Amino acid sequence: MNDYIVAGKDQLSKAALAENALKTASALASTGVREGDTVAVMLRNCMPYLEIILAARKLGCYYCPINWHFTPDEVAYLLEDSGARVLITDSVFFERVREKIPAKVRVFLIDADQSELGYVPWRDSHGVFNGPEVAPRGHMAYTSGTTGKPKGVVRYPFPADELQARKATSEALVAQAYGLRPGVRALLSAPIYHSAPSLYTQMALLKASTFVVTERFDPHEILQLIQQHRIETLYMVPIMYVRLLRLSVAERNTYDVSSLKFVVSTGSPCPIEVKRAMIEWFGPIIYETYASSEAGLVTLIDSSEALERPGSVGRPLPGGTVRILDETGATAEPGTVGRIFVRQQAYADFTYRGNPGARAEIEQQGLIGLGDLGFVDEQGYLYVCDRESDMVISGGVNIYPAEIEQHIFQYPGVADCVVFGIPDQEYGEQLLALIQTADERPLDQDALRQWLKPRLAGYKIPRDIRVHPNLPRDDSGKIMKRKLRSEYWAEQKTKV
C-alpha cells in the first residue's frame, strides 16, 4: 500500500479514507448540516476523527475539536457557544457528559455499532457526497480562556474568485513551517483537539502520502513508528522532546531515525538545552514556530539559527509581521521588551464566535496581540519573554519568569521547572521556583543560586526554591502554571 493512513491500530488507504469521508459528508448533510455550520468532535486521535475533518472540509462547515479532559459544564458551554448541530464522540465520553448536551445537538458514537447512535452504520447508510465545491472552513479553535470564558476563533471563507490562489499561498506557508509537502511521510502524536496539531492534521491529510497518528505519546512507540514507516516529517511539543531525551543512549540507538528531515515544535517555548540536545541526536532538522489560533503561523527558526540565537523563535514567515509595542503604543526599539503584536496575511481574517466585539480587545494598529511579552533583535529575530499575565512585579520591577526558567533548565539534574510570583508583604510578589529533578535526585538550593548569579541579575534569582515531585503539564506540553500558582493566592484579596 503506497498511500495510506494509520491511526492507532487501524490502517486505510488514502482512497478508502476519502470515500468514508465523503459518506460522512453526506450523512452530516442529511442531518441538516450546511455550509458555515459547526460539527463538534470529542474524540481521542482515531480514524473517524480524520474522516470527520475531511468531511467538514468538503461540506464547508467548521469542526469544533473539544478537549475530552473538559468537565461536562465546559463541554456544554462549547456546544452551545459554537452552535454545533452534531456531536461525534464515543460511549465513555458520552456517558460522562450526556446530561449536559443540549437537546438540539444530534449525537453519534464511533463505538456504537447497532444503536441509532452508531456512527459507522449512520455513515455507511449514505452514498458519497457530490455537492458543489465550497471554501473549506477548517477547525473552530477555542482560545485557552485566560480572560473570561474561552472564545471560538472563526475564520471567514476565502472569496470564490480568490479560493485557488489563497489556498496555494496558505499551503506554501504550511509547507515551509511544518514541512508538509506533497508525498511526504508524516507523523503526529499530539492531540488533534489543540489548534496546531489540528492544522497539521488537515494539511497532512491533503499532502502526505503516508500519515501516522497515535492516540497518545509514548517515546518507544514513536521511535518505532518513525523507523517502520520511514517518517520524514514529525510534529511535537517540547515536553515530548524531554521524554525522548530521558531514554538511554542504548535505547535511542535501537531505532533508525535517519529518514527524518523535518521536526517542528510549537505550543510552548522549547528550553534551550532541550533543543540543543535534540539537534545533537536528530541532526540539524529541528524547527520551532511561533503561532496562535488567531494569528496562525507567524515565525520560524531552524537549527543553525537556534544555536546561534538561543531562545529565539525566529523571524517572520512570508506574509508575517511582528511588532513590539510599548505601553504608549509606539514601536519599541530592538532589544526592548514590550507587547508582541503580529499579523499573517496568508490566512483569512477571523472573528470570535458570537462575540465579534472581543476582537477589538486584542487588536492594535491592525495587528493581533497574543498576550505575550518579548523583543526583537537588530536582525528581526523574535524572543518571547513571557505571557503578559505571568509577568511578576516585585518591588515595582517587572520580572519575566520564562527567562529564569530557561537558565534553570540548564542546571544539571533539572528535569522540569516553573517560576511564578507568590504573595510577599514587602515587595508585593516574590519569586518561587518549583523544580522537578531527574530520577528524584536531591537539589542543593544554595548551589543553584550560586550557579545562577553570573547568569541573572540578583533580583531575578528566586529566594524560594522548592522540589516538586511531578510538575503537571497539559497534553500540548504547557505547564499548568495557573493551577500551581492559585494555591498560593487563594487567601489573598488581590491576585497580583
N, C-alpha and C positions, 0 to 999 in steps of 0.2 A: 504494500500500500504506500504510494508515493506521497499523496497529500492526505493528511489525517489529523484528527483531533483526539487528544487523550484528556479525560477528566476523571481523576481518581482511578477506579478500576475499569471505567468504560472507555471504549475506543470506537470512533466512527470515521469513515472517510469524510472529507470536506463536502462531497456531493450529498452524502446521506444526511449530514448535519443541516445543509442548506435546504434539503427537502423537508425535514422536520420543522425547520424554522418557518418555511412557507405555509405548512399546515397550521402551525401555531398562529401565524398572522391571520389566516382565515378563521380560526377558532376565536381569536380575540375580536375580530370584526363582527362575528356572529353575536357577540355579547353587547355590541353597540360601541365598541372602542373605535374611535375615528382619529383622523389626523389632528395632532395637537393635544390629544387626551393623554392620560397617565396610567401606566400599569405598575403596580408595586411588586417588588420581588424581595422576599425574605428567605434566603437560602444560603447554605454553605456553597463554596465553589463546586459546581457539578455541571454535567452535560445539559440538563434542562435550562440552567441559567444562561448558557451560551446560546441555546435556541431562542430564548426569550429576547436576548439582546438583538439578535439578527432580525427576529420578527418585528420588534419595535421599530428598528430602522426602516424596514420595508413599509410598515404602516404609517411612518411619520409621526409616531407617538413617542412620548417620553417613557423611559423606565426609571422608576424610583427605587434605588437599592436601599434596603432597610437593614441596619446592623442587628443581627439576631441576638446580640447581647442586651438590646434595649428592653426596658420594662414594658409591661402591657400599656401603661399610660403613654409612654413615649411612642410606642408603635401606633396607638390610636391617634395621637397628635399628627404624626406624619401622614397617616392615611387620610385624615380629614384635610390637612393643610395642602397636601399635594393634589387633592381632588381625584385620587385613584379610583378607577372603576372596577379594577380587578386586583386581587392579591394572589400571588402564586408562592406557596410555601410548602412545608412538609408537616406531617401529623404531629410531631413533637412540638414544633414552634406553634402550630395552630392551637393545640390544647392549652398552651401557656397564655395565649392572647385572645382566644376566641370570644370571651365575654366583652372585650373592648373593641372588636371590629365593627365599624358602622354597618348598619343593615343594608345600605345601598351598595356595598362592596361585594362582588362575587368572589368566591374563594375556590381555588383548585390546589390539590395536594399532589406532589410528584410521587409520593409513595402509596397512594390510594388507588388501586387498580380497578376495583369493581364498583365503588360507590359513585354517586353523582358528582362527588368532589374530585374524582380521579383525573389528574392532568393528562396522563398518557391516552386513555380512551377518549377523552374530550378532544385532544389534539388529533388523534388518528381517525376520528369520525368526520374530519373535514378534508377537502381536497386542497391542493396548493393554491396559494393566493396569487391572483393575476391582475391586481389593481394597478392603477397608473403610477408612474414614478413620482415620488414626492421628496422633499428635502428631509433627510434624516435628522431627527432631533437629539438622539443620544440620551445620556442619563440626566436625571434631575437630582443633582448632588445637593445634600443639605450641609450647611456650614456647621461647625462644631458648637455653635451657640455660646460663644464666650461672653456675649452680651444679650440677655434676654433669651427667647426661645430660638431654636435653630431655624434657618431660613433656606428655602429651596431656591437654588440657582437655576433659572430657566433661560436657556439661550434661544434667541429668535432664530427662525429658519433663514437660510440664505434665499434671496430672491431667485426665482426660477431662471432668469436670464444670466445670473451670476453663478449658478449652482456648480457647474463643472469646474470653472476656474477657481472658485473659492475652495472647493473640495481638494483640488490639486495642491493649492497653497498650504492648506492645513495638513494634508498627508505628507508633504515635503518637510514640514516643521516636525511632525512626529517621527519621521524617518531620521532626522538629524538628532533629535533629543532622546529618542528611545531605541534607535537602531532597528526599527521595524520597516524593512524594505521588502519588496516583492520576493517571494521564495525563501525567506528566512525561516530558520527553525527556532522557535521562541518558547520560553517557559515562564510561568507565573505561579508563585506560591503565596502571594499576599491576597487578602480577602477582597473580592470584587466590590463589596459594598463601600469601599473607600474610593474617593474620586480618581486618584492617579491610576490605581490598578484597573478601575473601570474603563478609563480611557485607553490604557494599554491593551485591555482585552478587546475592545471594539476594533482597534486598528490591527491587532494580531489576527483576529478572525478574518479580516479583509485581506491582509497582506501575506501572512505566514503560510508556508507550505505545510509545516508541522507546528502545532500549538499544543503544549502540555500544561495542564492546570492541575494543581494539587489542592486538596481540601484544607491542608494545614502545612506549616513549615516544619520539616524535620531535616537536620543537616545531612545525615547519611542518605536519606531518600533523594534529596535534591541533587547531590553529587552523583548518585547512581543514575538518576534520570538524565542528567547532563551527558554522562558517558553513553547511556543506552541510545538516546535519540540524537546524539551529536548536536546538542543545543548550541546555537550561536549567539542568541540574544536573551538576556535574563534581566528581569525587573526584581529589585529587592528593596528593603528598607534597612537602615543601619543596624538595627537590633539583630537582623539575620546575619549580617557580617560578623557581629560579635559572637553569635552562637557557632558559626562556622569556624571562627578562629580558636574556639575552645577545643576543637579536635586536635589530637596529637599529630605531629608530622607524619608518623607512620600511618595514621588513619587517613590523612589527606592524600598521601601518596598511593593509597589503594585505588583511587579513582583517576580516570583520564579526563581532564577538563580542557584539553588543548583545542577543542572545537570552538570554545567561547571566543567571541570577537567584540562583544559589547555588553557591558554590565552596568546598569544605571540604577541609581537610588534617588529617592525624593521622599517627601513626607516629614522628615525631621533632619536637622543638621547632622552630618556624619563627623564624628570625632576625628581629629587629625591623625592620631596614631592608628586608629582602626582603618582608615582609608589607606594609610601608608602600608600597613600590613597586608591588606587585600591586594594592593598593587604588586607587592613583593611576591605574593602567591600566584595570582591570576595573570600578572603582567600588566602593561600599560593600557588596559581596556576598561578601567573603572571610570565612570562618568557620574556626575551629580547635576541635578537640575533644580532650580527654584521655581515653584509653581503654586497655584491655588485654584480652588473651584471656580472662583470668579474670573481670575485673570488668565488662567491657562498656563502654558509653558512659557516662562519668561527668560531664564538664563540657562547656560550650560557651561560646565567646566570639565576638561578632560584630565587624564592622569598627569601629564607633564606640567600642565598649568597648576594643578592642585599641589604638586610637590614644590613648585616654585613659589606659590602663594598660599601657604597653609591657612585654612579657614575660609577661603573664598568660595562662593558658589558660582563664580564665573561672570561672563559678560552677556549682554542681551543676545538672544537668538534673533534671526531675521524677523522683522516686524515688531520686535520688542523694544520697549522703552523703560528705563529705570531712572528715577529721580529721587534724590534725598531732600526733603523739605524740613526746614527748621520750624520753630514754634510760631513764627510770623508768616509762614507760607512761602518764604524765599528759598531758593535753591541753596543747599549747604555746600560749603567748599569741600573739595576732596579730603578725605580723612576725618571729616567732622560727622559725628553720629547725629542722625535725625530720623524722621519717619520715612519709611520706604513706600514710594508710590510707583505703580507700574502700569503698563498697557501692553497688550499683544494684539496687533492689528489683524493677525491671521484668523482670529476667532470672530464668530458672530457676536454681536452685542448681547447683553443679558439684562434681566430684571429679576426681582425676587418674587416668588410665587405669592400672590395675594397681598404683597406689601411693597409695591413699587417705590414708595417714598423712602424706604430704607436704603436704597441705592445712594441717595444724596449724603447719607451719614458717612460713607466710606470714600466718596469721590471728591477730588480736588484738582482743579486745573485740567480736567479731562482725563485724569489718571485715577487708578484704584488703589486705595490704601489697604494693606493686608494686616494691619495691626502689628507690624514688625518694625524694629529699630535697627539701623545699620548705617553703613557708609560705603562710598565708592572710593577707590584709589585713583591716582593720576591717569592710569590706563583704562579706567572704566570698569574694573572688576568689583563686583558687589560682595560685601561682607555683612552677614546678618549677625547682629549682636544679641538680640533677644526679642521676645514678644513684648510689646508695649505694656501689656498687663502684668508681665513678670518682672519688670524693672523694679529694683529696690531703691528706696530713697532713705538713706541713713545719714542723719545729721545734716540734711539738706543737700547731700551729694547723690547724684544718680549713679547706680551701680548695675551692671548688666551681668546677671548670673551665668549666661551662656559662655562668656569669656572665661570665667573662673572654672566652669565645668570642663572646658577644652583643656586647660592645664592639668586639672586633677586627673583626667582620663590618662594622661601621660605618666602618671606616677606608678612605679612598679607595684603590682599586686592589686590594682584597682580594676574591678570588672564592670562597675557601673556607678554612676553618681548623679546627684541632683543638688542644686543650690537654690535657696529661696530665702525670702525675708520672713522673720518672725518678730513678734512684738518686743520692743525694748523701751523702757520708761524714759531713758535719757535721750536716745537717738531716734526714737520712733520705730525704727526697724534695725535689726541686726541680721547678719548672715548666718544661716545654718547650712552645713554641708552634710548630706546623708550619703554614705559610701557603702557600696556592696563590694566586698573583697573577693578575690578569686580563691576558690577552694576553701572558703571560710577562714582565710588567714587572719591573724591579729593585725591591727593597724596602730602604728605609733603616731598619734595625732601631732605631737610636738615635732617629730621628724618631718612630717608632711608640711607643717607650717614653715619650717626652716627651708625646705625644698622649694616652697612657693615664693619665698622672699625675693630672690633675684628675678623672678618672673612676673610678679604682680606688685602693684602699689600696696602699701601696708593696709590701707582701708578696704582693699578688695579681698584680703585673706580672712576667711571665716574664723571668728572666735570660737564658734561652737561647731565641732566636727564629731559626728556620731556614725557608728557602723549600723547598717540596716541589713537584715538577712536576705531580703529579696525585694528590690525596688520594683514596683508594678509598672508595666508598660502596656499600652493597648495594642491591638493587632497591627496597627500601622507603625509601631515602633516608638510612638511618642510616650514619654514618661508621664505618668498621671500626677503631675506637679500640683494641680489644684486640689486633688484628693489628699495628698500628703500635707499640703500647706494648711488645709482647712482646720485640722485638729488643733493647730497652734493658735488660730484666730477665733475659735468658736466662742470664747467668752469675751471677746473684745467688741466694743460698740462700733468701732470702725475697722475696716479690713485693710488699711494701709498705715 
